C-alpha cells in the first residue's frame, strides 16, 4: 500500500521542522515533502501527488493564499485537503481563505495536539486516515499508537464547518508591580508594548530591545510559564494607523530579570523565523522609529 503523503510549505525552517516532528511522532507511516515557499510547492506538486497540504500564509514569491487558489484550479488538486497554518486570524482573512477553498486552519502558535487533531480530521475526510494507520510500522501499531483513535469523536459524525477564528485580544498594558519592584519604562502612547501568543495562552509584554533577528521581551511572571524553544507569535501594534505586525518565532531563552529565584519579571529572547520581505521591511520601520528600544529601570 502506498504511503500517505503530506506537503509542508513554510519559509521558516523552524516551523517546518516543528510540523514535521509533530507529524512523525504521531503518524509513523507518513511520507513528508517540504517546500520553502508557494513557488517551490507548485513545482513539487507538479511532480508528486500529495494527500494533504499544510501551508503558511505569508511567504515570499507566492503566498499561501495564492498557492491555494492555484491548487483549486488544478484537476488533481481540487479536492486535496489544504490546511492554512497562519497567525492571521482576522475575519476578513478567514473569509478570503474560505472563499478560495481552504479546508481548515491552524493558528500560530500551535501545540502538537492541535496539529495532530487537525491533520486527523483532514485525512479522515479524505478517506486516508485508515491507510495511514495501515502503513505504520508493526511496532508502532502494537503500542496502541492508533488504538484510542475514534473517527466519530473527531468529527462528531458530521462534516466539519470551518469557523472564522477570533482575532487576538488587544494587547494589555503590563501590570504595575508593587512598590520597590522593577517595572517597565516605556515611551508615551503605550508604544513598545505588545502581546506574546503562546500555545497555552497570551501574555502582555514590553519590548526591551528589537533587531531584525530577535526581540528582547519582558513579561510578568504568571501561571503560564514560557518554555525555551516554544513556538510563539509576537503581536505589535505600531504607528498612527495602528498597524499590527504578527511576527512568528520561538523562545530562544527565558531568564529571571532580577538576580533572585522569585523574580516577578522574566526576560525572554524571542527569535524571528519569518523571511517574508514585507515583514522584514515592517520590522525595519519599527526599529527606525525607535519605538521599541526602551529599557527597564530597576527600582524605578
Backbone bond lengths (Angstrom), bond angles and torsions (degrees), N, CA, C in turn:
res aa  C-N    CA-C-N  psi(-1)  N-CA   C-N-CA  omega(-1)  CA-C   N-CA-C  phi
1 X - - - 1.473 - - 1.528 109.44 -
2 X 1.316 116.94 134.66 1.458 120.33 -178.27 1.518 110.28 -70.11
3 X 1.334 115.40 150.47 1.456 120.47 -178.72 1.517 111.20 -74.39
4 X 1.322 115.42 152.12 1.454 121.22 172.64 1.524 107.22 -77.22
5 X 1.327 116.33 130.76 1.458 121.78 -174.05 1.527 111.18 -113.20
6 X 1.330 115.59 132.05 1.470 122.04 179.42 1.521 108.73 -122.03
7 X 1.335 116.83 134.37 1.461 122.26 176.28 1.527 109.25 -104.10
8 X 1.330 116.51 124.94 1.465 122.90 178.19 1.528 107.96 -107.59
9 X 1.327 116.91 120.74 1.464 122.05 -176.44 1.527 109.62 -120.44
10 X 1.323 116.82 116.28 1.470 121.26 178.60 1.520 107.87 -164.75
11 X 1.326 117.07 139.62 1.467 119.76 179.71 1.521 112.16 -79.50
12 X 1.329 117.78 -8.88 1.466 121.70 179.78 1.529 110.08 -99.05
13 X 1.331 116.25 118.12 1.457 121.06 -179.59 1.518 111.44 -58.43
14 X 1.333 117.19 -41.19 1.462 121.44 -177.96 1.528 111.03 -59.90
15 X 1.324 117.37 -42.75 1.461 120.82 -179.18 1.531 110.38 -68.54
16 X 1.331 116.88 -42.11 1.470 119.43 177.70 1.528 110.50 -59.82
17 X 1.333 116.72 -43.85 1.466 120.68 -179.84 1.525 110.95 -64.14
18 X 1.329 116.38 -38.21 1.457 121.53 179.38 1.527 110.53 -63.35
19 X 1.326 116.37 -45.17 1.471 121.20 179.65 1.522 110.46 -66.47
20 X 1.330 117.01 -44.80 1.466 120.31 -178.75 1.525 111.38 -61.91
21 X 1.324 117.00 -41.60 1.470 120.02 179.24 1.521 110.79 -64.06
22 X 1.333 116.40 -43.81 1.463 120.14 178.85 1.515 111.86 -60.94
23 X 1.332 117.03 -40.60 1.460 120.80 179.57 1.519 111.59 -67.96
24 X 1.319 116.70 -45.29 1.465 120.11 -176.80 1.519 112.22 -68.91
25 X 1.347 116.49 -33.01 1.460 119.88 179.61 1.529 111.76 -67.76
26 X 1.334 116.43 -34.15 1.456 120.37 -174.11 1.527 114.00 -106.09
27 X 1.330 116.95 -19.95 1.464 121.05 179.80 1.527 108.78 -128.26
28 X 1.325 118.14 77.73 1.467 121.09 -173.03 1.516 114.89 -62.55
29 X 1.338 118.55 -18.18 1.464 119.44 -179.48 1.512 113.92 -94.11
30 X 1.347 117.80 4.73 1.464 120.36 -173.73 1.530 111.92 -79.04
31 X 1.337 115.37 146.35 1.463 121.78 172.51 1.524 107.27 -106.36
32 X 1.330 117.31 128.46 1.466 121.06 -174.24 1.524 111.17 -116.39
33 X 1.322 115.45 128.83 1.460 123.14 169.97 1.522 107.08 -109.27
34 X 1.326 117.87 156.29 1.461 119.75 177.96 1.515 111.66 -141.24
35 X 1.330 115.19 153.52 1.466 121.69 178.96 1.515 108.47 -143.19
36 X 1.340 116.62 145.84 1.467 120.77 -175.27 1.518 113.42 -86.38
37 X 1.326 117.99 -9.74 1.461 121.16 175.78 1.528 109.59 -165.73
38 X 1.323 115.83 176.41 1.452 120.17 -177.43 1.515 114.02 -62.70
39 X 1.329 116.86 -34.75 1.470 120.45 -179.37 1.520 110.60 -65.51
40 X 1.329 116.84 -44.98 1.461 120.29 178.03 1.528 110.70 -65.22
41 X 1.319 116.09 -34.96 1.458 120.29 178.55 1.527 111.06 -64.54
42 X 1.319 116.78 -40.65 1.463 120.61 176.50 1.531 111.10 -57.21
43 X 1.318 115.74 -46.00 1.461 120.54 -179.87 1.518 110.95 -61.68
44 X 1.316 116.56 -43.23 1.464 120.50 -178.89 1.527 110.80 -67.58
45 X 1.336 116.70 -42.56 1.463 120.34 -179.31 1.524 111.67 -66.06
46 X 1.330 116.94 -24.55 1.455 120.32 176.41 1.519 112.66 -72.06
47 X 1.348 115.88 -18.90 1.468 120.35 -177.58 1.522 112.85 -106.44
48 X 1.346 117.07 -33.06 1.456 120.37 -173.90 1.532 110.68 -130.93
49 X 1.324 117.40 128.15 1.472 119.64 174.70 1.528 109.71 -72.63
50 X 1.323 117.67 147.46 1.464 122.06 176.97 1.523 108.95 -130.24
51 X 1.324 115.58 161.50 1.465 121.07 -178.86 1.519 112.72 -100.88
52 X 1.333 117.40 -15.76 1.462 121.83 -178.40 1.518 108.94 -158.79
53 X 1.344 116.14 140.92 1.461 121.60 177.34 1.528 108.48 -119.67
54 X 1.330 116.10 125.22 1.469 123.28 173.51 1.519 106.19 -110.78
55 X 1.327 117.42 115.37 1.468 119.48 -168.36 1.522 113.17 -135.22
56 X 1.323 115.65 136.59 1.458 122.69 172.74 1.526 109.18 -70.51
57 X 1.331 116.58 157.24 1.466 120.65 178.80 1.529 110.31 -86.65
58 X 1.321 116.44 -54.35 1.459 120.93 -172.37 1.529 110.51 -94.14
59 X 1.337 115.67 109.42 1.466 121.92 -179.61 1.521 109.37 -144.84
60 X 1.328 117.72 151.25 1.462 120.31 176.46 1.532 110.87 -70.82
61 X 1.329 115.72 158.82 1.472 125.32 177.06 1.525 113.37 73.61
62 X 1.336 117.55 -55.27 1.465 120.28 179.09 1.525 107.67 -149.14
63 X 1.322 116.68 119.84 1.464 120.70 -175.87 1.526 111.36 -75.40
64 X 1.330 115.45 168.98 1.448 120.18 177.67 1.518 112.23 -63.31
65 X 1.330 116.60 -37.79 1.461 120.47 179.02 1.526 110.80 -65.50
66 X 1.326 116.50 -40.10 1.472 120.42 178.16 1.530 111.26 -67.52
67 X 1.337 116.44 -37.96 1.466 119.83 177.07 1.524 110.21 -65.63
68 X 1.331 117.17 -41.01 1.457 121.63 178.25 1.529 110.95 -59.50
69 X 1.344 116.36 -47.69 1.466 120.36 179.69 1.524 110.92 -60.39
70 X 1.335 116.95 -40.72 1.459 121.59 179.20 1.529 110.56 -64.14
71 X 1.339 116.44 -43.78 1.469 120.76 -179.60 1.523 111.26 -59.70
72 X 1.315 116.41 -41.95 1.464 119.77 -177.53 1.531 112.27 -70.75
73 X 1.325 117.36 -11.66 1.464 121.04 175.70 1.530 112.39 -90.58
74 X 1.352 116.76 -11.28 1.459 121.75 -178.42 1.534 109.72 -92.72
75 X 1.319 117.10 132.03 1.466 120.45 -177.61 1.526 112.59 -57.23
76 X 1.342 116.69 -38.79 1.461 119.50 -175.98 1.528 113.48 -84.61
77 X 1.337 117.62 -3.66 1.467 120.46 -178.42 1.531 113.19 -122.17
78 X 1.325 116.55 3.49 1.464 119.91 -175.73 1.521 112.86 -58.88
79 X 1.323 116.17 -36.53 1.474 119.69 -176.26 1.526 113.31 -110.07
80 X 1.328 117.23 5.08 1.461 120.21 179.10 1.535 109.96 -65.76
81 X 1.323 118.70 126.50 1.473 120.24 178.72 1.526 111.00 -56.03
82 X 1.327 115.93 131.55 1.471 122.43 -177.59 1.529 106.94 -129.51
83 X 1.339 115.51 110.43 1.470 120.91 179.95 1.524 108.65 -105.00
84 X 1.329 116.41 123.01 1.459 121.54 178.21 1.527 109.10 -86.19
85 X 1.322 115.98 123.68 1.467 121.98 177.68 1.523 106.44 -103.26
86 X 1.321 117.58 107.21 1.457 118.64 -168.27 1.517 113.11 -152.01
87 X 1.324 115.51 155.53 1.462 121.72 172.60 1.527 110.65 -93.30
88 X 1.333 116.53 0.23 1.468 120.85 179.08 1.526 109.19 -85.20
89 X 1.330 116.17 104.97 1.456 119.87 179.90 1.516 112.95 -112.48
90 X 1.335 117.18 7.44 1.457 120.41 -179.05 1.528 110.54 -66.14
91 X 1.321 115.82 146.23 1.458 121.02 -175.26 1.528 111.93 -56.16
92 X 1.332 116.65 -42.70 1.469 118.79 -177.15 1.525 112.00 -64.87
93 X 1.351 116.64 -35.03 1.459 119.89 178.00 1.524 111.16 -69.38
94 X 1.314 116.15 -40.60 1.464 120.73 178.81 1.523 110.52 -63.19
95 X 1.331 116.55 -44.56 1.473 120.83 179.33 1.527 110.63 -61.88
96 X 1.336 116.48 -41.73 1.465 120.84 177.38 1.523 111.25 -56.12
97 X 1.318 115.49 -48.42 1.465 120.34 -177.16 1.526 111.45 -67.30
98 X 1.333 117.47 -39.40 1.460 121.03 178.82 1.525 109.97 -62.89
99 X 1.332 115.87 -43.38 1.462 119.85 179.33 1.525 111.73 -64.30
100 X 1.340 116.67 -29.87 1.462 120.70 179.53 1.526 112.00 -80.86
101 X 1.348 117.52 -10.82 1.450 120.10 175.72 1.512 115.67 105.72
102 X 1.332 117.64 23.72 1.466 119.97 179.24 1.528 110.25 -65.99
103 X 1.326 116.75 147.74 1.461 120.87 -179.80 1.526 111.84 -90.09
104 X 1.333 116.81 -35.81 1.462 120.45 -176.57 1.524 109.62 -168.35
105 X 1.325 116.35 173.48 1.458 122.97 179.37 1.517 110.73 -127.23
106 X 1.331 116.61 148.13 1.454 122.70 165.32 1.520 105.90 -126.67
107 X 1.311 116.82 119.59 1.460 119.78 -178.10 1.511 111.80 -82.09
108 X 1.325 115.95 139.22 1.466 121.00 173.00 1.519 108.48 -88.36
109 X 1.335 116.50 136.99 1.471 128.36 -1.95 1.521 109.97 -79.70
110 X 1.321 117.35 159.07 1.452 120.76 -178.10 1.526 109.61 -133.55
111 X 1.322 115.73 155.95 1.455 121.56 176.37 1.523 108.70 -96.27
112 X 1.326 116.82 164.63 1.461 120.50 176.09 1.520 111.25 -59.66
113 X 1.324 116.03 -37.80 1.466 120.48 -179.90 1.524 111.08 -61.77
114 X 1.336 116.50 -42.75 1.465 120.07 178.86 1.519 110.94 -65.15
115 X 1.336 116.24 -42.37 1.461 120.73 179.17 1.525 110.92 -61.17
116 X 1.320 116.74 -48.84 1.462 121.79 -177.49 1.530 111.16 -62.67
117 X 1.324 117.10 -42.38 1.464 120.74 179.98 1.524 111.27 -60.81
118 X 1.332 116.86 -46.20 1.458 120.74 -179.73 1.528 111.77 -64.46
119 X 1.328 116.85 -41.63 1.464 121.20 -179.19 1.523 110.43 -66.34
120 X 1.336 116.99 -42.18 1.466 120.08 177.68 1.521 111.33 -59.34
121 X 1.324 115.98 -45.33 1.468 119.90 -179.59 1.524 111.32 -61.73
122 X 1.331 115.82 -44.26 1.461 120.12 -178.31 1.526 111.06 -64.81
123 X 1.318 117.05 -44.61 1.469 120.52 -178.91 1.529 111.11 -69.88
124 X 1.319 116.91 -32.86 1.466 119.57 176.19 1.523 110.61 -65.01
125 X 1.325 117.07 -45.81 1.459 120.18 179.58 1.522 111.25 -62.14
126 X 1.327 115.60 -31.23 1.463 119.68 179.96 1.527 112.42 -86.68
127 X 1.340 117.22 -0.63 1.454 121.23 179.77 1.517 114.01 72.60
128 X 1.353 116.77 26.59 1.460 121.17 -175.34 1.528 114.10 -112.12
129 X 1.331 117.94 -7.52 1.462 119.35 -174.14 1.523 112.17 -67.05
130 X 1.328 117.18 -40.77 1.461 119.95 179.07 1.527 110.54 -66.45
131 X 1.343 116.48 -36.23 1.465 120.17 177.76 1.520 110.21 -65.03
132 X 1.328 116.22 -35.67 1.458 119.98 178.39 1.525 110.72 -67.02
133 X 1.325 117.05 -41.48 1.459 120.96 178.05 1.522 110.69 -64.10
134 X 1.333 115.53 -38.52 1.464 119.81 -178.73 1.515 112.51 -68.64
135 X 1.333 116.42 -26.96 1.469 120.23 -177.56 1.523 112.96 -87.31
136 X 1.356 116.88 -4.17 1.457 120.23 179.96 1.528 110.09 -70.71
137 X 1.334 118.50 148.46 1.458 121.50 176.67 1.518 111.01 -57.83
138 X 1.340 119.22 143.06 1.467 122.52 -179.10 1.520 113.38 -51.34
139 X 1.342 117.14 -37.75 1.460 120.93 -179.44 1.514 111.42 -59.68
140 X 1.342 115.26 -41.67 1.457 119.01 -179.31 1.515 110.86 -67.49
141 X 1.361 116.46 -37.83 1.451 119.65 -179.84 1.528 110.77 -66.85
142 X 1.335 117.05 -36.43 1.449 120.66 -178.00 1.515 112.57 -68.74
143 X 1.324 117.00 -23.09 1.465 120.52 179.16 1.521 112.27 -84.84
144 X 1.338 115.34 -3.54 1.462 118.97 177.21 1.497 113.06 83.91
145 X 1.346 117.90 29.60 1.457 120.43 -179.09 1.512 111.85 -58.48
146 X 1.349 116.73 -32.89 1.460 120.20 179.90 1.531 111.41 -114.83
147 X 1.340 117.26 6.73 1.457 120.72 -172.50 1.518 112.87 -63.30
148 X 1.320 117.52 -35.65 1.460 120.44 -176.31 1.523 112.73 -94.73
149 X 1.323 116.04 10.76 1.462 119.82 -177.78 1.521 110.53 -78.33
150 X 1.309 117.68 120.29 1.452 121.86 177.84 1.510 108.97 -116.42
151 X 1.334 116.39 111.74 1.462 120.03 -178.26 1.526 110.68 -64.73
152 X 1.342 115.60 -35.97 1.463 118.30 179.63 1.518 110.42 -64.41
153 X 1.344 116.62 -38.86 1.471 120.04 -179.63 1.515 110.77 -67.31
154 X 1.333 116.62 -32.67 1.460 119.53 -178.19 1.516 111.77 -70.26
155 X 1.320 117.04 -35.63 1.465 119.78 -173.36 1.516 113.70 -110.50
156 X 1.337 117.08 -10.61 1.456 119.80 -176.95 1.512 111.95 67.34
157 X 1.342 115.95 16.46 1.455 120.63 -179.72 1.501 113.89 77.57
158 X 1.326 117.33 6.56 1.462 121.19 -177.82 1.511 110.08 -131.52
159 X 1.324 115.65 157.56 1.463 120.21 175.28 1.516 108.18 -66.90
160 X 1.298 116.64 136.65 1.462 120.64 -176.89 1.520 110.70 -73.62
161 X 1.305 115.95 139.23 1.458 121.94 174.73 1.519 107.57 -108.54
162 X 1.320 116.57 125.28 1.458 120.01 -179.46 1.513 109.04 -73.71
163 X 1.319 116.76 123.20 1.449 122.27 178.73 1.521 110.06 -98.09
164 X 1.334 118.07 138.34 1.457 119.32 177.46 1.513 110.82 -56.92
165 X 1.334 115.61 133.40 1.467 119.71 179.56 1.515 109.84 -72.12
166 X 1.318 116.02 145.46 1.454 120.00 178.37 1.512 110.32 -75.48
167 X 1.328 118.02 134.39 1.464 118.67 177.98 1.513 110.34 -63.83
168 X 1.318 115.31 150.55 1.460 120.28 -179.18 1.524 110.04 -62.49
169 X 1.297 116.69 144.33 1.459 121.27 178.49 1.516 109.58 -63.64
170 X 1.315 115.38 148.94 1.461 119.29 179.63 1.518 109.78 -62.39
171 X 1.324 116.96 139.41 1.472 119.65 -179.23 1.516 111.82 -56.73
172 X 1.333 116.32 136.54 1.461 121.31 177.20 1.516 110.02 -98.44
173 X 1.288 115.00 150.71 1.459 118.40 177.57 1.515 109.30 -65.19
174 X 1.312 115.90 145.79 1.461 120.05 178.91 1.517 108.99 -61.32
175 X 1.359 118.37 139.49 1.470 121.04 -178.94 1.523 111.41 -60.73
176 X 1.328 114.36 148.09 1.458 119.24 179.70 1.518 109.84 -80.40
177 X 1.328 118.32 122.91 1.463 120.05 -178.03 1.525 111.68 -73.69
178 X 1.332 115.53 168.70 1.458 120.84 179.46 1.519 110.29 -68.97
179 X 1.305 115.00 162.59 1.462 119.47 -178.87 1.523 110.33 -58.04
180 X 1.331 115.63 136.20 1.455 121.18 178.31 1.510 113.57 90.49
181 X 1.337 117.39 -12.22 1.469 119.58 -179.86 1.515 109.67 -88.66
182 X 1.341 115.87 158.42 1.457 119.67 176.62 1.516 109.55 -66.21
183 X 1.284 117.54 145.11 1.460 119.85 178.84 1.516 109.70 -142.99
184 X 1.357 116.33 155.93 1.448 119.64 -178.04 1.516 112.07 -72.76
185 X 1.308 115.94 143.50 1.461 121.34 174.96 1.514 107.39 -116.22
186 X 1.328 117.37 113.77 1.456 121.30 -177.50 1.517 109.20 -122.89
187 X 1.328 114.13 162.15 1.456 118.16 -179.07 1.516 110.48 -78.01
188 X 1.327 116.82 172.31 1.452 121.98 -174.92 1.512 111.48 -63.94
189 X 1.351 115.90 155.17 1.448 121.42 177.45 1.512 113.27 83.92
190 X 1.321 118.81 2.90 1.444 121.65 177.75 1.511 114.17 78.28
191 X 1.330 118.99 2.32 1.459 120.29 179.84 1.522 109.48 -69.07
192 X 1.304 116.81 148.29 1.438 121.53 -174.10 1.515 111.09 99.85
193 X 1.350 116.75 -3.81 1.449 121.81 175.60 1.518 109.53 -106.39
194 X 1.320 115.90 158.20 1.449 120.16 179.90 1.511 110.54 -159.58
195 X 1.314 114.94 -167.04 1.453 121.32 178.74 1.520 108.77 -133.19
196 X 1.322 115.70 129.27 1.460 121.69 178.27 1.523 107.51 -102.38
197 X 1.326 115.35 118.39 1.462 120.39 179.99 1.529 109.78 -99.89
198 X 1.331 115.78 120.65 1.458 123.60 179.43 1.523 108.99 -113.39
199 X 1.338 118.38 163.65 1.469 119.23 178.95 1.529 113.33 -56.51
200 X 1.353 117.04 -29.77 1.455 120.15 -177.64 1.520 115.03 -93.23
201 X 1.332 118.40 -3.40 1.453 120.74 -178.98 1.518 111.48 151.06
202 X 1.328 116.92 -171.27 1.461 122.00 -176.36 1.522 111.16 -118.37
203 X 1.351 115.27 153.67 1.453 121.19 179.17 1.530 108.74 -136.89
204 X 1.336 115.96 134.51 1.456 119.50 170.87 1.523 108.16 -68.51
205 X 1.318 117.15 144.31 1.466 119.79 -179.16 1.518 110.70 -144.18
206 X 1.320 114.80 162.76 1.460 121.92 175.08 1.521 107.27 -118.60
207 X 1.332 116.12 135.92 1.463 121.22 -179.55 1.522 109.01 -85.20
208 X 1.311 116.82 113.32 1.460 121.06 -179.28 1.523 110.80 -85.36
209 X 1.333 116.99 -36.41 1.467 121.99 177.92 1.518 108.10 -155.89
210 X 1.326 115.75 154.00 1.462 120.65 -175.79 1.520 110.67 -144.03
211 X 1.340 116.06 134.45 1.464 121.65 173.71 1.517 107.61 -137.84
212 X 1.330 117.06 -179.34 1.462 120.29 179.48 1.529 111.90 -72.16
213 X 1.319 117.18 -14.95 1.463 120.57 -177.38 1.520 113.76 -102.33
214 X 1.345 116.04 -31.59 1.460 117.82 -174.07 1.518 111.67 -158.57
215 X 1.321 114.64 166.80 1.461 121.80 174.82 1.518 108.51 -127.37
216 X 1.322 115.94 140.30 1.456 121.81 175.44 1.520 106.71 -99.21
217 X 1.316 116.77 115.16 1.458 122.49 -173.35 1.520 110.90 -113.08
218 X 1.306 115.63 152.44 1.464 121.02 173.13 1.521 107.56 -126.42
219 X 1.335 115.65 128.73 1.457 121.33 179.31 1.520 109.04 -129.03
220 X 1.324 115.73 156.34 1.452 119.39 176.83 1.517 109.12 -83.35
221 X 1.306 115.68 133.97 1.463 121.08 -178.87 1.522 109.26 -60.46
222 X 1.332 115.56 133.29 1.458 120.70 -178.22 1.523 108.81 -144.72
223 X 1.330 115.30 -174.21 1.468 119.74 179.31 1.521 110.37 -61.47
224 X 1.346 116.58 -36.29 1.456 121.59 176.58 1.527 109.02 -79.85
225 X 1.325 117.00 111.22 1.464 121.24 -179.62 1.524 109.95 -104.13
226 X 1.329 118.70 119.06 1.465 121.30 178.46 1.526 110.78 -62.25
227 X 1.324 117.00 145.80 1.456 122.70 -178.94 1.526 110.64 -115.07
228 X 1.321 116.66 142.73 1.466 121.48 176.53 1.531 109.35 -60.46
229 X 1.323 115.90 137.88 1.467 125.79 -179.10 1.524 113.14 72.77
230 X 1.330 117.27 8.25 1.461 120.21 176.32 1.529 109.28 -76.60
231 X 1.326 116.64 133.54 1.461 119.76 177.98 1.521 109.77 -72.17
232 X 1.324 116.65 150.09 1.461 120.92 -176.94 1.516 109.97 -157.73
233 X 1.324 115.19 168.31 1.469 122.46 174.25 1.519 107.40 -128.08
234 X 1.330 116.37 129.70 1.454 122.13 177.74 1.521 108.96 -102.65
235 X 1.327 116.89 116.50 1.461 122.38 178.30 1.519 109.18 -97.10
236 X 1.331 116.08 122.73 1.459 121.49 177.92 1.521 109.04 -122.61
237 X 1.323 116.00 127.11 1.465 120.49 176.12 1.507 107.62 -106.84
238 X 1.325 115.90 117.69 1.456 120.13 -172.61 1.524 110.99 -137.13
239 X 1.324 115.56 157.98 1.458 121.12 172.64 1.511 113.35 83.49
240 X 1.330 115.20 166.33 1.456 120.97 -178.03 1.521 111.49 -65.44
241 X 1.356 116.81 -29.97 1.457 120.25 -179.30 1.524 112.02 -83.03
242 X 1.342 116.96 2.42 1.471 122.76 179.43 1.518 110.97 55.29
243 X 1.340 116.23 44.09 1.458 120.12 177.01 1.525 109.15 -66.40
244 X 1.313 116.53 146.19 1.461 120.10 177.72 1.520 109.44 -113.65
245 X 1.320 115.76 122.93 1.461 121.32 175.45 1.516 107.57 -98.73
246 X 1.334 116.85 125.81 1.463 121.56 177.09 1.522 107.18 -107.59
247 X 1.315 115.89 106.03 1.459 121.62 -173.73 1.519 109.96 -106.18
248 X 1.325 116.14 119.98 1.458 121.76 -178.57 1.524 110.32 -86.28
249 X 1.337 115.95 143.70 1.449 118.73 178.94 1.509 112.22 -176.18
250 X 1.326 115.24 -158.61 1.459 120.79 178.85 1.523 109.06 -147.51
251 X 1.329 116.14 161.34 1.456 121.40 -178.94 1.529 109.42 -85.08
252 X 1.321 115.30 113.93 1.462 120.93 -178.08 1.532 111.21 -83.50
253 X 1.330 116.47 -31.95 1.467 119.86 178.28 1.522 110.08 -154.56
254 X 1.333 114.42 151.03 1.461 122.30 176.95 1.528 106.92 -134.84
255 X 1.332 117.22 125.83 1.464 120.14 -177.42 1.526 109.89 -146.60
256 X 1.326 116.23 157.28 1.461 121.29 174.50 1.521 108.69 -71.06
257 X 1.312 116.91 136.63 1.465 120.24 179.98 1.525 110.77 -72.25
258 X 1.334 115.94 -36.65 1.458 121.13 -179.24 1.532 109.76 -103.05
259 X 1.314 118.71 149.45 1.474 121.95 -177.27 1.531 113.05 -76.93
260 X 1.339 115.50 58.80 1.466 119.84 176.80 1.525 107.95 -153.73
261 X 1.337 118.17 148.37 1.466 121.74 -174.15 1.520 114.26 -64.53
262 X 1.335 117.80 -25.35 1.460 119.92 -178.65 1.535 111.57 -102.81
263 X 1.318 115.34 30.00 1.461 120.23 179.54 1.529 111.11 -52.01
264 X 1.323 115.49 132.02 1.463 120.36 -177.68 1.530 111.34 -75.39
265 X 1.332 116.78 -21.19 1.459 121.19 -175.90 1.530 110.84 -118.76
266 X 1.319 115.64 144.14 1.460 122.60 177.02 1.515 109.77 -114.21
267 X 1.318 116.39 143.27 1.470 121.78 176.05 1.537 108.46 -109.41
268 X 1.324 116.19 124.18 1.458 122.00 -176.19 1.529 110.46 -116.45
269 X 1.315 116.46 137.63 1.462 120.59 170.02 1.512 107.26 -101.07
270 X 1.335 115.40 116.22 1.461 122.08 -176.42 1.527 108.75 -107.24
271 X 1.328 117.65 110.87 1.462 122.83 -179.09 1.526 110.21 -88.86
272 X 1.331 116.35 130.64 1.462 120.85 178.38 1.525 110.64 -79.23
273 X 1.345 115.66 144.99 1.466 120.12 175.51 1.523 111.52 -117.41
274 X 1.323 118.31 -8.25 1.461 121.40 179.25 1.521 111.65 -65.68
275 X 1.324 115.46 139.74 1.464 120.92 173.41 1.529 110.70 -123.63
276 X 1.306 115.64 13.43 1.455 121.80 179.70 1.533 108.39 -69.15
277 X 1.351 118.87 121.71 1.472 121.38 -179.10 1.524 113.18 -54.51
278 X 1.321 117.36 -35.95 1.463 120.57 -179.49 1.534 110.75 -64.54
279 X 1.331 116.17 -40.87 1.464 119.41 179.07 1.517 111.18 -70.00
280 X 1.325 116.79 -39.54 1.457 120.10 179.18 1.526 110.78 -64.86
281 X 1.325 115.81 -37.45 1.466 119.82 177.02 1.528 110.61 -65.21
282 X 1.323 115.92 -41.82 1.450 120.33 179.69 1.528 110.25 -65.11
283 X 1.321 115.38 -40.28 1.462 120.58 178.36 1.527 110.20 -62.84
284 X 1.326 116.41 -40.33 1.466 120.82 178.40 1.525 111.13 -61.04
285 X 1.336 115.51 -39.60 1.473 119.16 -179.98 1.535 111.42 -68.55
286 X 1.335 115.48 -36.05 1.465 118.44 176.84 1.521 110.77 -63.03
287 X 1.338 115.84 -42.74 1.466 120.60 179.93 1.523 110.23 -64.81
288 X 1.346 115.50 -41.54 1.463 120.11 -179.03 1.523 111.45 -62.71
289 X 1.308 116.58 -35.51 1.465 119.58 178.98 1.522 111.33 -69.20
290 X 1.335 115.22 -23.05 1.456 119.06 -178.89 1.511 112.34 69.58
291 X 1.350 116.06 17.11 1.464 119.45 -175.60 1.511 113.23 -75.66
292 X 1.330 117.10 -13.65 1.462 118.30 -177.65 1.519 112.76 -114.84
293 X 1.321 117.78 8.67 1.458 119.55 -175.92 1.530 111.19 -105.53
294 X 1.317 115.08 60.17 1.455 122.13 176.06 1.518 108.67 -110.36
295 X 1.315 116.54 158.43 1.453 119.78 -174.62 1.514 111.95 -120.04
296 X 1.322 115.37 158.19 1.454 121.06 174.61 1.530 109.01 -76.94
297 X 1.297 116.46 142.52 1.449 121.89 178.12 1.531 108.45 -111.22
298 X 1.341 120.26 101.84 1.463 122.09 -178.03 1.520 111.47 -55.57
299 X 1.329 115.25 129.58 1.463 120.88 174.80 1.504 114.71 71.75
300 X 1.369 116.28 13.14 1.472 117.80 -178.07 1.524 110.74 -70.81
